[in-house]
Amino acid sequence: MNWIVACGLKREADLIRRSGAFHIVAGGGDSARLEAELDDMAEMFPAVILSSGIAGALDPALKVGDVVLDGDSAAVEKLRAILPEAVVGAVAGRDVMTPTVAGKRALRAETGALAVDMESHVAARVAVRRGLPFAAVRVISDSADEALPPAAQIGMKPDGSVALGAVLASLARNPAQLPALIRTGRHAGLAFRTLGRVHHALGRSGIFGLDLGEFALDVA
């Protein structure tokens, strides 16, 4: 058995694929397409649906590079056995970025979530609809008190690759954002390296080969 993994960026997908995960969908910020592709894949290959990649912190205690786990208790328990340093708590999903500090604070107050991304809510929705287990493994890329510069907010193509032209155009229009953009890139690099180590550990553990029956769904 192989898990179905939802992510946002092509770089995330490439790192995840090295762990042995095979069914991977990179949404590229298009939640409707991500949901449709996940739903089709879940119909053909029923499996645990995992949301994985980088995320923004909502909890001020989280640092860049920290790992957050969320999802059904059985799946989270197995993940935490492999990733004992990870923090367990809710990951909020949104169809658009949450780039400002004020937006992060408001979302934290509204949901109590530890982190935010653009795929976990979609993956969880498909899992519920298909009666499949769900989990999220997310690495913090920007802290709760860190705002994303404009260039970082438009830097993703629909296929999840980097829209370099859009980034450079934004930078040309607003050169003052360069220090923040450099910081964002440095923090993202740390998060990607952590994501790679996380999936290396998951791949070595053999968790992606476990039978679906190993993950009993939570009963409300």
C-alpha positions in Angstrom: 0.0 0.0 0.0 1.2 3.5 -0.6 -0.2 6.7 0.9 -1.7 9.5 -1.1 0.2 12.7 -0.4 -1.1 16.2 -0.9 1.3 19.1 -1.1 1.5 22.6 -2.6 4.9 22.9 -4.2 6.9 20.9 -6.8 9.9 21.1 -4.5 7.9 19.5 -1.7 6.7 16.8 -4.1 10.3 16.0 -5.1 11.4 15.7 -1.5 8.4 13.6 -0.6 8.9 11.3 -3.5 12.4 10.3 -2.3 10.8 8.7 0.7 9.1 6.1 -1.4 5.7 7.8 -1.4 4.3 7.3 -4.9 0.8 8.9 -5.2 1.6 12.6 -4.8 -0.5 15.6 -5.9 1.0 19.1 -5.9 -1.9 21.6 -5.8 0.1 24.7 -6.8 -2.4 26.9 -4.8 -5.4 25.6 -6.7 -7.6 24.0 -4.1 -10.3 22.9 -6.6 -7.9 21.1 -8.8 -6.1 19.6 -5.7 -9.4 18.3 -4.4 -10.5 16.8 -7.7 -7.2 15.0 -8.3 -7.1 13.7 -4.7 -10.7 12.5 -5.0 -9.9 10.6 -8.2 -6.8 9.1 -6.8 -8.6 8.0 -3.6 -11.2 6.3 -5.7 -8.6 4.3 -7.6 -6.1 3.7 -4.8 -7.8 3.9 -1.3 -5.1 4.7 1.2 -4.2 7.0 4.0 -4.3 10.6 2.8 -1.4 12.7 4.0 -1.0 16.4 3.8 2.7 17.3 3.9 5.0 20.3 3.2 5.8 23.6 4.7 3.4 25.7 6.7 3.2 29.1 8.5 3.2 29.1 12.3 0.1 30.5 14.2 1.4 29.5 17.6 4.1 32.0 18.7 6.0 29.2 20.4 6.8 27.4 17.1 10.1 28.0 15.4 11.2 27.7 11.8 12.0 24.0 11.2 9.6 22.7 13.8 7.3 19.8 12.8 3.6 19.7 13.4 1.4 16.6 13.2 -2.4 16.6 12.9 -5.1 14.1 11.9 -6.7 10.9 13.0 -5.3 9.6 16.2 -4.1 6.2 14.9 -2.2 7.8 12.1 -0.7 10.6 14.3 0.4 8.0 16.9 2.3 6.0 14.2 3.9 9.2 12.8 4.9 10.5 16.3 6.6 7.2 17.0 8.9 8.0 14.0 9.0 11.7 14.6 9.1 12.1 18.5 10.2 15.7 18.4 7.1 16.7 16.5 4.4 18.8 18.1 0.8 17.5 17.8 -2.0 20.0 17.2 -4.4 21.4 14.7 -3.3 22.6 11.3 -5.7 25.1 9.7 -6.1 25.0 6.0 -7.0 28.0 3.9 -7.5 28.4 0.1 -5.3 31.5 0.1 -2.1 32.5 1.9 -2.1 34.0 5.4 0.8 36.3 4.9 0.4 38.9 7.6 1.1 38.8 11.3 -2.4 40.2 12.0 -4.0 37.5 9.8 -2.1 34.8 11.6 -3.2 36.2 15.0 -6.8 36.3 13.9 -6.7 32.8 12.6 -5.1 31.5 15.7 -7.8 33.2 17.8 -10.5 31.8 15.5 -9.3 28.2 15.3 -6.8 27.6 18.0 -4.6 25.9 15.4 -0.8 25.7 15.6 -0.1 26.2 12.0 -1.7 27.1 8.6 -1.2 25.8 5.1 -3.2 25.6 1.8 -3.7 21.9 1.4 -4.6 20.2 4.7 -8.2 21.2 4.8 -8.7 19.9 1.2 -6.9 16.6 2.0 -9.0 16.1 5.2 -12.2 16.8 3.3 -11.4 14.2 0.7 -10.5 11.7 3.4 -13.8 12.2 5.2 -15.8 11.9 2.0 -14.0 8.7 1.0 -14.0 7.2 4.5 -10.2 7.1 4.6 -7.7 8.0 7.4 -6.1 11.5 7.3 -2.9 12.9 8.7 -0.8 16.0 8.2 3.0 16.4 8.6 4.0 20.1 8.2 7.3 21.9 8.7 7.2 25.5 9.9 8.7 27.9 7.3 7.6 31.2 8.7 7.0 32.1 12.4 3.8 33.6 13.8 5.5 37.1 14.0 6.9 36.9 10.5 5.1 38.5 7.5 5.6 37.2 4.0 6.7 39.9 1.5 4.6 40.5 -1.7 7.0 38.6 -3.9 6.7 35.5 -1.8 2.9 35.6 -2.1 2.9 35.4 -5.9 5.9 33.1 -6.3 4.0 29.9 -7.2 2.9 28.6 -10.6 -0.2 26.4 -11.0 2.0 23.3 -11.2 3.7 24.1 -7.9 6.9 25.4 -9.4 8.5 28.8 -8.6 7.2 31.7 -10.7 10.6 33.4 -10.9 9.4 36.0 -13.4 6.6 37.1 -11.1 9.0 37.2 -8.1 11.5 39.4 -10.0 8.8 41.7 -11.3 7.4 42.2 -7.8 10.9 42.9 -6.6 11.5 45.5 -9.3 8.3 47.3 -8.3 9.2 47.2 -4.6 12.9 46.8 -4.0 12.5 47.6 -0.3 11.1 44.1 0.2 14.4 42.5 -0.6 15.6 41.9 3.0 12.3 40.3 3.9 12.4 38.2 0.7 15.9 37.0 1.6 14.8 36.1 5.1 11.8 34.2 3.7 14.0 32.3 1.3 16.5 31.4 4.0 13.7 30.2 6.3 12.1 28.2 3.5 15.4 26.6 2.8 15.7 25.4 6.4 12.1 24.1 6.3 12.7 22.2 3.1 15.9 20.6 4.5 13.8 19.5 7.5 11.1 18.2 5.3 13.6 16.1 3.5 14.9 14.6 6.7 11.4 14.0 7.9 10.4 12.1 4.8 13.7 10.2 4.8 12.8 9.0 8.3 9.3 8.1 7.3 10.6 6.2 4.2 13.2 4.3 6.3 10.5 3.4 8.9 8.4 1.5 6.3 5.3 3.3 7.3 4.2 3.9 3.7 4.0 0.1 3.3 1.5 -0.4 6.1 -1.9 -1.9 5.3 -4.9 0.5 5.4 -6.3 -1.6 8.2 -3.5 -0.5 10.5 -5.2 3.0 10.7 -8.5 2.7 12.4 -10.6 5.8 11.9 -11.6 7.9 14.9 -15.1 7.3 16.0 -17.0 10.5 16.9 
